[in-house]
Amino acid sequence: MTAVLEGKVAFVTGGSRGIGEAVVLRLAEDGADVALTYQHSAERAAAVVDRVKALGRRAWAVRADSADPVAVRDAVDQAAAEFGRLDILVNNAGVGVLGPVENLSLADIDRVLNVNVRAPFIASQAAVRHMADGGRIINIGSCMAERVAFPGGSLYSTSKTALTGLTKSLARELGPRGITANLIHPGPTDTDMNPSDGPGAEMQKGLTALGHYGQPSDVAATVAHLAGAGGRYVTGAAIAVDGGFAA
């Protein structure tokens, strides 16, 4: 594979598993050095780092809870210091709390909004201080920002919908520097958080036009396109990688 991202440095939040892991590996395959955050499993993060290094790229992992704004900001700053630059930010880390709106606690609301909205804002704020002109910011949203097809998603949908405003605002503000900002809305994707054979999976498959789950690599491929030369004239966009969930 052509190293289209040779010399670039990417920072991926929540990069030790699922979509985040696939994004890390795809960016490394395309030539980028990659820093990633994780929250719980140092072992899984280390395994991803090893796989990146096996591809001949540099890798670095740091534990950072995305609910902690200081940890998020410091992780970005540390990554830029570690690699000497920062070109690509992928705001991937997220949490979901589903349930009847009347049952959601203040703690639920705070955690989901802190991780899914505040953390991407803080990470973007920190990243643009290090990015040269022509950088990339890619936010990972959700198909539930476009279509809430079943009850219980009020909090999660609210948090992912907020990324539309953030992405468009960043695109407008950073456009003069050639920095693009885009949003990807994955549909049902086969990860350990939402396995294709788990509870509710058949219902989710039935809500897509294609009738099946996607793979993390499907989302990673779109991230790679936006991060590369092919994405240089795409900004402020929301791109569905959802199997037709929102069709």
Backbone bond lengths (Angstrom), bond angles and torsions (degrees), N, CA, C in turn:
res aa  C-N    CA-C-N  psi(-1)  N-CA   C-N-CA  omega(-1)  CA-C   N-CA-C  phi
1 M - - - 1.462 - - 1.529 109.86 -
2 T 1.338 115.68 135.84 1.452 120.69 179.40 1.521 110.34 -64.74
3 A 1.333 116.02 134.34 1.462 120.77 -178.22 1.526 109.04 -81.74
4 V 1.325 115.99 73.40 1.470 120.68 -174.03 1.519 112.18 -69.84
5 L 1.330 117.14 -17.69 1.464 120.98 179.01 1.527 112.16 -108.72
6 E 1.308 116.09 21.20 1.464 121.17 179.11 1.523 110.17 -53.69
7 G 1.347 116.07 129.87 1.448 121.52 178.72 1.515 115.01 86.60
8 K 1.340 117.21 -4.75 1.449 121.18 179.54 1.529 110.89 -92.50
9 V 1.330 115.49 154.46 1.461 122.12 176.01 1.522 108.78 -122.00
10 A 1.336 115.38 128.54 1.453 121.42 -179.87 1.518 110.04 -114.36
11 F 1.323 115.23 150.14 1.460 122.64 175.83 1.514 106.99 -125.93
12 V 1.336 116.84 122.76 1.458 122.40 -175.28 1.520 108.83 -123.45
13 T 1.323 117.22 119.81 1.460 119.76 176.30 1.529 109.56 -81.90
14 G 1.322 115.62 143.33 1.459 119.82 -177.93 1.516 111.90 62.31
15 G 1.317 116.35 45.44 1.460 120.79 -171.44 1.517 116.02 -94.82
16 S 1.321 118.26 12.44 1.465 119.57 -175.58 1.521 113.94 -96.22
17 R 1.340 117.46 -6.65 1.460 118.98 -178.43 1.521 110.29 -158.88
18 G 1.328 115.61 167.30 1.444 122.26 173.06 1.517 114.24 57.04
19 I 1.318 115.71 -137.67 1.461 120.77 -179.31 1.519 110.94 -60.30
20 G 1.331 116.80 -40.54 1.467 119.81 -179.48 1.515 112.70 -60.12
21 E 1.327 116.91 -43.67 1.467 120.49 178.00 1.527 110.58 -61.66
22 A 1.331 116.72 -44.38 1.460 120.09 179.74 1.521 111.25 -61.85
23 V 1.328 116.59 -38.60 1.461 120.86 178.15 1.525 110.64 -64.62
24 V 1.329 116.88 -46.39 1.461 120.73 178.87 1.522 110.91 -55.73
25 L 1.326 116.03 -48.85 1.461 119.99 -175.97 1.525 111.77 -68.25
26 R 1.326 117.33 -38.54 1.460 118.94 179.60 1.523 111.45 -67.14
27 L 1.335 117.56 -41.76 1.460 119.76 178.00 1.524 110.83 -63.74
28 A 1.330 116.73 -37.52 1.462 120.39 176.81 1.522 110.77 -66.37
29 E 1.324 117.43 -42.20 1.462 120.74 177.15 1.520 111.02 -59.50
30 D 1.324 116.56 -32.86 1.459 121.30 179.67 1.522 112.91 -84.34
31 G 1.340 117.39 1.59 1.456 120.39 171.39 1.506 117.11 112.20
32 A 1.336 118.28 -3.13 1.463 120.01 -176.30 1.522 111.54 -85.18
33 D 1.317 116.03 148.62 1.460 121.94 163.36 1.526 106.50 -82.59
34 V 1.338 116.81 145.96 1.459 118.93 -169.95 1.524 112.31 -134.41
35 A 1.331 115.92 131.70 1.461 123.13 168.34 1.522 107.31 -106.18
36 L 1.317 116.24 145.09 1.454 119.61 -178.71 1.517 110.63 -142.47
37 T 1.332 114.95 152.59 1.455 119.89 173.76 1.520 109.55 -106.10
38 Y 1.303 114.34 156.56 1.462 121.70 173.05 1.514 106.91 -144.60
39 Q 1.334 115.93 164.24 1.458 118.94 179.56 1.513 112.88 -112.69
40 H 1.337 117.98 -46.77 1.454 120.59 -169.33 1.532 114.69 -107.35
41 S 1.326 117.50 -51.67 1.458 119.83 -168.17 1.518 112.43 -103.62
42 A 1.322 115.52 102.68 1.463 120.13 175.16 1.522 110.41 -64.34
43 E 1.334 116.05 -31.89 1.469 119.94 -178.52 1.523 110.68 -66.07
44 R 1.330 116.85 -44.92 1.464 119.67 179.27 1.521 110.70 -65.03
45 A 1.324 116.54 -40.61 1.459 119.44 178.54 1.526 110.51 -63.23
46 A 1.328 116.88 -41.36 1.463 120.85 179.42 1.519 110.77 -63.69
47 A 1.330 116.63 -36.76 1.460 120.09 178.98 1.529 110.97 -65.53
48 V 1.335 116.92 -39.00 1.460 120.02 176.77 1.521 110.50 -65.97
49 V 1.318 116.99 -42.33 1.466 121.27 176.97 1.521 110.36 -57.71
50 D 1.323 116.69 -44.01 1.467 120.54 179.62 1.526 111.42 -62.44
51 R 1.324 116.78 -38.72 1.464 119.73 179.84 1.528 111.03 -67.73
52 V 1.325 116.29 -36.99 1.462 119.16 176.29 1.529 110.40 -64.92
53 K 1.312 116.25 -44.48 1.468 119.83 179.95 1.522 111.26 -63.50
54 A 1.328 116.61 -33.91 1.466 120.39 177.80 1.529 111.54 -64.65
55 L 1.329 116.43 -22.60 1.463 121.40 176.13 1.528 111.92 -84.38
56 G 1.332 116.24 0.13 1.457 120.81 178.82 1.516 114.08 86.56
57 R 1.349 116.14 16.68 1.464 120.07 -179.41 1.524 110.23 -113.03
58 R 1.307 116.03 159.49 1.455 120.39 175.12 1.515 109.86 -81.76
59 A 1.327 115.76 148.03 1.461 120.26 179.37 1.514 109.46 -146.80
60 W 1.317 114.73 152.40 1.469 121.65 -178.47 1.510 108.40 -154.01
61 A 1.327 117.01 134.28 1.464 121.70 -179.29 1.521 109.61 -123.15
62 V 1.329 115.64 144.09 1.453 120.94 179.07 1.522 108.61 -139.03
63 R 1.322 116.00 138.11 1.456 119.70 176.58 1.520 108.77 -76.68
64 A 1.318 116.12 127.22 1.470 121.07 178.96 1.521 108.65 -155.22
65 D 1.303 116.42 117.08 1.461 121.95 174.81 1.523 107.88 -76.48
66 S 1.326 117.37 119.97 1.460 120.43 -177.60 1.521 113.15 -66.57
67 A 1.332 117.53 -12.21 1.465 120.22 174.33 1.521 111.88 -76.31
68 D 1.332 117.54 -11.36 1.461 123.27 -178.22 1.529 108.74 -104.31
69 P 1.325 118.88 106.76 1.466 120.14 -174.95 1.522 113.60 -64.13
70 V 1.326 116.97 -32.68 1.466 119.57 178.11 1.516 110.25 -67.32
71 A 1.341 116.97 -41.25 1.458 120.70 178.94 1.526 111.29 -63.21
72 V 1.325 116.30 -39.64 1.465 120.42 179.06 1.518 110.59 -64.33
73 R 1.314 116.89 -49.71 1.460 120.93 -179.24 1.524 111.24 -61.69
74 D 1.322 116.65 -44.71 1.459 120.08 -178.47 1.522 111.68 -65.41
75 A 1.343 117.16 -36.16 1.457 120.35 179.62 1.525 110.79 -63.08
76 V 1.328 116.66 -42.63 1.467 120.08 177.63 1.518 110.37 -63.12
77 D 1.318 116.49 -46.47 1.469 120.11 -179.37 1.528 111.29 -62.64
78 Q 1.322 116.77 -40.37 1.465 120.59 179.81 1.523 111.47 -66.32
79 A 1.328 116.04 -39.24 1.462 119.55 179.06 1.529 110.68 -63.90
80 A 1.322 116.07 -43.25 1.464 119.37 178.65 1.520 111.38 -62.77
81 A 1.317 116.12 -37.66 1.464 119.84 177.71 1.520 110.88 -69.59
82 E 1.331 116.89 -39.15 1.466 121.67 -178.49 1.523 111.90 -63.21
83 F 1.328 116.53 -41.30 1.459 120.64 -174.70 1.527 113.65 -103.29
84 G 1.329 116.49 -11.32 1.456 119.63 177.83 1.518 114.79 83.83
85 R 1.324 117.14 2.02 1.457 120.74 179.36 1.526 108.86 -171.08
86 L 1.327 116.61 171.38 1.457 121.63 174.77 1.525 107.54 -151.61
87 D 1.321 115.99 124.30 1.457 121.03 -175.73 1.522 114.08 -115.80
88 I 1.325 116.47 -30.42 1.462 121.25 -172.05 1.520 108.78 -134.87
89 L 1.319 116.83 127.95 1.461 122.09 173.42 1.524 108.65 -117.21
90 V 1.325 116.35 127.41 1.455 121.66 174.74 1.526 108.01 -118.03
91 N 1.322 115.44 108.78 1.466 121.43 178.11 1.525 108.29 -85.49
92 N 1.317 115.67 91.03 1.463 121.34 -173.99 1.524 113.97 -106.07
93 A 1.324 118.60 -33.76 1.470 121.35 -174.28 1.522 110.77 -56.80
94 G 1.313 115.72 135.95 1.457 119.51 179.66 1.508 111.30 -159.58
95 V 1.316 115.76 161.35 1.459 122.06 175.93 1.525 107.91 -133.27
96 G 1.325 115.54 155.56 1.451 120.39 177.76 1.517 111.02 -132.77
97 V 1.301 116.42 130.84 1.461 122.14 172.67 1.520 106.41 -123.79
98 L 1.315 116.36 114.24 1.460 122.07 -178.82 1.521 109.81 -107.57
99 G 1.304 116.62 147.52 1.455 120.59 177.76 1.508 111.10 156.74
100 P 1.333 117.13 168.08 1.466 120.68 179.27 1.524 111.02 -55.76
101 V 1.303 116.51 138.36 1.459 120.85 -174.82 1.520 111.73 -57.22
102 E 1.347 116.91 -35.17 1.457 119.23 -177.52 1.525 113.01 -71.97
103 N 1.328 117.03 -13.62 1.464 120.83 -178.43 1.519 113.85 -97.52
104 L 1.310 117.94 -7.30 1.458 120.85 -176.81 1.530 110.12 -75.13
105 S 1.321 115.75 130.92 1.462 120.87 -178.63 1.522 110.68 -86.77
106 L 1.313 116.28 165.42 1.460 120.46 173.97 1.513 111.31 -61.35
107 A 1.331 116.27 -34.75 1.467 120.07 177.39 1.526 110.46 -64.25
108 D 1.332 116.90 -40.62 1.463 120.67 176.67 1.529 110.39 -60.30
109 I 1.321 115.50 -48.06 1.459 120.58 -177.73 1.526 110.93 -61.62
110 D 1.319 116.25 -46.74 1.460 120.02 -179.00 1.525 111.58 -61.35
111 R 1.325 117.00 -45.70 1.464 119.07 -176.18 1.530 111.29 -65.63
112 V 1.321 116.92 -46.24 1.465 118.91 -177.92 1.523 111.19 -64.08
113 L 1.313 117.70 -44.60 1.465 119.98 -179.89 1.528 111.76 -69.52
114 N 1.320 116.71 -35.70 1.467 119.74 179.30 1.523 111.46 -65.49
115 V 1.340 116.05 -43.25 1.468 120.06 -177.16 1.526 111.43 -78.41
116 N 1.324 116.67 -44.50 1.465 120.16 -171.16 1.518 114.45 -86.77
117 V 1.339 117.57 -19.84 1.466 120.23 -177.39 1.532 111.24 -120.09
118 R 1.333 116.32 -57.08 1.463 117.91 -176.26 1.517 112.50 -63.99
119 A 1.321 118.02 -41.81 1.466 120.33 -177.84 1.529 112.31 -61.91
120 P 1.347 120.36 -46.29 1.460 118.58 175.43 1.528 113.27 -60.44
121 F 1.330 116.51 -35.63 1.463 119.39 177.19 1.530 110.33 -64.12
122 I 1.338 116.11 -49.53 1.471 120.45 -178.66 1.522 111.12 -62.82
123 A 1.333 117.01 -43.89 1.463 120.55 -179.46 1.525 110.80 -63.35
124 S 1.340 116.68 -41.07 1.463 119.95 178.58 1.519 110.99 -65.41
125 Q 1.320 115.51 -42.78 1.465 120.96 178.72 1.527 110.64 -58.42
126 A 1.333 115.58 -44.60 1.462 119.69 179.94 1.527 111.36 -69.90
127 A 1.335 116.38 -40.34 1.465 119.68 -174.84 1.515 112.92 -65.77
128 V 1.344 117.85 -40.49 1.464 119.06 -174.74 1.526 111.70 -67.68
129 R 1.319 116.61 -17.39 1.464 119.08 176.07 1.526 111.30 -72.50
130 H 1.329 116.20 -19.24 1.466 120.83 -179.08 1.526 112.84 -106.82
131 M 1.321 117.60 -20.36 1.463 121.14 -174.39 1.520 111.90 -73.45
132 A 1.314 113.97 137.86 1.458 119.44 168.34 1.526 108.33 -80.91
133 D 1.313 116.61 170.17 1.459 120.04 175.93 1.528 109.45 -56.78
134 G 1.338 115.32 143.18 1.453 119.50 179.27 1.517 114.65 91.55
135 G 1.326 117.62 10.77 1.458 120.74 179.72 1.524 112.22 -73.09
136 R 1.327 114.90 176.50 1.454 121.00 -177.38 1.535 110.26 -133.61
137 I 1.327 116.53 133.98 1.460 122.55 169.76 1.523 107.34 -120.42
138 I 1.318 116.39 125.00 1.464 121.83 -177.59 1.520 107.84 -127.86
139 N 1.318 115.93 117.24 1.459 121.84 179.83 1.524 109.99 -100.26
140 I 1.321 115.91 140.77 1.457 120.79 177.92 1.524 108.57 -102.62
141 G 1.314 115.67 112.92 1.455 121.80 -179.07 1.513 111.61 -97.73
142 S 1.327 115.80 -130.52 1.467 121.03 -179.42 1.519 109.10 -165.18
143 C 1.331 115.71 148.98 1.462 120.09 174.43 1.524 111.20 -60.11
144 M 1.335 116.68 -21.86 1.461 119.75 -179.29 1.526 112.42 -76.52
145 A 1.321 117.15 -4.17 1.462 119.88 170.81 1.522 110.67 -78.09
146 E 1.333 116.66 -23.22 1.453 121.89 -177.91 1.523 112.75 -101.35
147 R 1.331 116.29 -31.37 1.461 120.12 -177.03 1.518 109.09 -150.62
148 V 1.312 116.87 115.35 1.464 121.03 176.97 1.531 106.44 -97.44
149 A 1.324 115.03 95.33 1.466 120.74 -167.60 1.523 114.02 -89.98
150 F 1.333 116.37 -3.91 1.467 119.58 178.71 1.518 108.32 -150.05
151 P 1.329 118.01 156.22 1.466 120.42 -176.66 1.522 112.31 -71.56
152 G 1.319 115.31 160.77 1.456 121.18 175.65 1.512 114.87 98.89
153 G 1.330 117.05 2.68 1.460 119.40 -175.16 1.513 114.90 -106.20
154 S 1.314 118.23 18.18 1.464 120.08 -172.23 1.528 112.93 -59.95
155 L 1.327 117.08 -45.83 1.465 120.30 -177.04 1.521 111.24 -71.35
156 Y 1.318 116.49 -48.18 1.467 120.35 -179.18 1.524 110.54 -61.85
157 S 1.331 117.14 -45.25 1.457 120.62 179.96 1.523 111.28 -62.45
158 T 1.329 116.72 -41.01 1.465 120.38 177.56 1.527 110.95 -57.28
159 S 1.319 116.13 -45.33 1.469 119.84 -176.49 1.523 111.72 -66.72
160 K 1.327 117.22 -38.78 1.458 119.53 -178.19 1.526 112.18 -77.53
161 T 1.323 116.48 -31.40 1.461 120.00 175.76 1.524 110.86 -64.47
162 A 1.323 116.79 -33.71 1.471 120.26 179.58 1.521 112.28 -59.82
163 L 1.322 117.15 -26.85 1.463 120.38 -178.74 1.530 112.16 -67.21
164 T 1.333 116.57 -22.23 1.459 118.65 176.68 1.521 110.43 -63.40
165 G 1.337 116.44 -47.05 1.461 119.63 178.41 1.511 112.55 -63.29
166 L 1.324 116.22 -41.82 1.468 120.04 178.88 1.526 110.57 -61.98
167 T 1.320 115.96 -47.42 1.463 120.20 -176.23 1.525 111.70 -63.08
168 K 1.317 116.92 -47.07 1.459 119.88 -178.76 1.532 111.47 -65.67
169 S 1.316 116.25 -38.43 1.465 119.43 178.74 1.520 111.51 -65.95
170 L 1.334 116.26 -42.63 1.460 119.64 177.54 1.524 111.03 -63.47
171 A 1.336 116.53 -40.31 1.464 119.69 179.49 1.527 110.79 -59.67
172 R 1.327 116.15 -44.16 1.463 120.41 -178.53 1.527 111.27 -68.63
173 E 1.335 116.40 -43.23 1.466 120.49 -175.85 1.525 112.57 -71.51
174 L 1.339 116.32 -37.19 1.462 120.21 -173.42 1.521 113.23 -97.08
175 G 1.333 116.89 -4.79 1.455 120.29 179.98 1.515 114.79 -54.17
176 P 1.335 118.93 -41.26 1.467 118.90 179.44 1.531 113.51 -60.70
177 R 1.331 116.48 -20.25 1.470 119.75 176.77 1.530 112.09 -93.77
178 G 1.306 116.66 2.55 1.455 119.40 -178.62 1.518 113.53 74.87
179 I 1.326 116.93 11.20 1.469 121.51 177.80 1.524 107.99 -87.25
180 T 1.323 116.39 124.07 1.455 120.32 179.06 1.524 110.34 -96.05
181 A 1.325 115.32 153.65 1.466 122.03 176.26 1.522 107.80 -137.19
182 N 1.315 116.17 123.56 1.458 121.34 -177.68 1.516 110.75 -138.12
183 L 1.328 113.99 162.74 1.462 121.85 -174.89 1.517 109.17 -127.22
184 I 1.318 116.69 131.23 1.463 122.08 176.55 1.519 108.55 -111.47
185 H 1.339 115.72 131.41 1.461 121.02 178.25 1.536 109.15 -108.26
186 P 1.324 118.51 96.19 1.467 118.96 175.71 1.524 110.86 -71.63
187 G 1.317 115.06 149.23 1.454 121.01 169.92 1.516 109.68 -93.20
188 P 1.336 118.10 -160.80 1.465 120.39 176.46 1.529 110.02 -55.07
189 T 1.310 115.91 120.09 1.461 122.01 -174.57 1.518 109.21 -128.01
190 D 1.305 116.66 134.94 1.463 122.51 -173.30 1.522 111.02 -74.76
191 T 1.324 116.04 95.63 1.461 122.70 176.60 1.520 108.53 -133.12
192 D 1.326 116.33 173.72 1.465 117.70 179.39 1.523 111.81 -69.42
193 M 1.341 117.46 -18.38 1.462 120.31 176.52 1.533 111.91 -80.45
194 N 1.325 116.81 -25.95 1.465 121.49 -178.35 1.526 108.98 -147.18
195 P 1.333 117.23 68.98 1.468 120.16 -174.33 1.523 112.41 -66.96
196 S 1.311 115.22 150.00 1.461 120.43 -176.95 1.521 112.86 -71.25
197 D 1.333 116.88 -8.70 1.464 120.66 175.28 1.528 111.77 -115.29
198 G 1.333 116.27 17.17 1.461 120.60 -176.34 1.516 112.65 -89.76
199 P 1.333 116.81 179.20 1.466 121.63 177.38 1.534 110.49 -58.94
200 G 1.298 116.46 132.23 1.454 120.40 178.88 1.510 114.70 82.78
201 A 1.334 117.80 -1.79 1.460 119.89 -176.21 1.524 112.21 -65.52
202 E 1.321 117.28 -41.43 1.460 119.31 -179.20 1.520 110.97 -62.98
203 M 1.317 116.67 -38.41 1.459 120.27 177.00 1.524 110.51 -62.68
204 Q 1.334 117.03 -44.92 1.456 120.08 -179.33 1.526 111.84 -64.95
205 K 1.330 116.97 -40.32 1.468 119.79 176.81 1.519 110.95 -58.68
206 G 1.343 115.19 -41.56 1.453 120.15 -178.54 1.514 113.78 -66.63
207 L 1.313 117.68 -18.96 1.461 121.76 178.78 1.524 113.11 -84.67
208 T 1.332 117.06 -10.39 1.464 120.41 177.89 1.518 110.10 -92.18
209 A 1.326 116.60 156.81 1.464 120.68 176.25 1.520 111.13 -72.88
210 L 1.339 117.15 -30.52 1.458 121.15 -177.26 1.523 112.90 -86.20
211 G 1.329 117.13 -17.14 1.456 120.33 174.99 1.506 115.72 79.47
212 H 1.335 117.42 17.49 1.461 119.02 177.81 1.521 110.35 -154.11
213 Y 1.316 115.20 165.24 1.463 122.53 176.96 1.526 110.30 -71.22
214 G 1.318 114.98 155.87 1.447 120.87 168.28 1.511 110.89 -91.39
215 Q 1.310 115.75 173.07 1.454 123.12 175.98 1.534 109.87 -108.22
216 P 1.336 117.71 151.67 1.461 118.87 176.98 1.526 113.22 -53.39
217 S 1.322 116.66 -32.70 1.467 120.17 179.79 1.523 112.16 -64.24
218 D 1.347 117.75 -25.92 1.460 120.18 177.44 1.528 110.49 -64.81
219 V 1.320 115.96 -42.85 1.464 120.60 177.93 1.527 109.83 -69.13
220 A 1.322 116.29 -41.65 1.464 120.64 -178.96 1.524 111.72 -61.15
221 A 1.328 117.02 -34.45 1.461 120.02 179.57 1.524 111.17 -64.08
222 T 1.330 116.65 -38.65 1.459 119.74 178.45 1.524 110.99 -71.02
223 V 1.329 116.74 -38.71 1.464 120.02 174.26 1.530 110.02 -57.54
224 A 1.332 116.18 -46.37 1.464 120.48 -178.08 1.531 111.27 -61.61
225 H 1.327 116.34 -39.47 1.469 119.16 178.32 1.527 110.70 -62.88
226 L 1.324 116.32 -47.36 1.463 119.93 -179.36 1.521 111.75 -65.31
227 A 1.326 117.16 -32.49 1.464 121.29 -178.74 1.521 112.22 -75.62
228 G 1.323 116.48 -23.07 1.459 120.73 -176.15 1.512 113.06 -93.50
229 A 1.334 114.44 -168.80 1.462 120.60 -177.29 1.520 111.82 -63.12
230 G 1.325 117.17 -29.17 1.454 120.59 179.98 1.510 113.94 -64.94
231 G 1.337 116.76 -18.62 1.452 120.54 -179.32 1.516 114.67 -97.85
232 R 1.322 117.33 9.05 1.470 118.61 -171.51 1.523 114.02 -67.34
233 Y 1.352 117.58 -22.34 1.462 119.79 -179.86 1.527 111.88 -113.93
234 V 1.326 115.51 21.78 1.465 121.35 177.08 1.517 107.65 -115.30
235 T 1.321 116.85 116.62 1.457 119.34 177.30 1.528 109.65 -153.53
236 G 1.315 115.56 148.75 1.453 121.36 -177.15 1.516 112.94 72.87
237 A 1.325 116.73 15.25 1.464 120.61 -175.08 1.519 111.53 -97.35
238 A 1.334 114.90 151.79 1.462 122.47 171.28 1.528 106.92 -115.82
239 I 1.318 116.11 118.04 1.461 121.63 -172.91 1.522 108.98 -114.72
240 A 1.319 116.63 123.88 1.462 121.72 179.70 1.518 110.39 -86.60
241 V 1.324 115.42 126.60 1.470 121.75 170.64 1.517 104.38 -121.61
242 D 1.331 115.58 70.64 1.452 120.52 -162.97 1.532 114.86 -132.35
243 G 1.324 116.97 11.71 1.450 119.23 179.41 1.515 113.66 63.10
244 G 1.319 117.01 19.80 1.456 121.08 -178.81 1.516 114.44 85.73
245 F 1.322 117.53 19.84 1.462 120.86 178.22 1.522 111.08 -57.28
246 A 1.320 116.97 -39.97 1.463 121.03 -176.09 1.529 112.41 -94.27
247 A 1.329 116.87 5.66 1.475 119.50 -177.53 1.528 110.96 -69.34
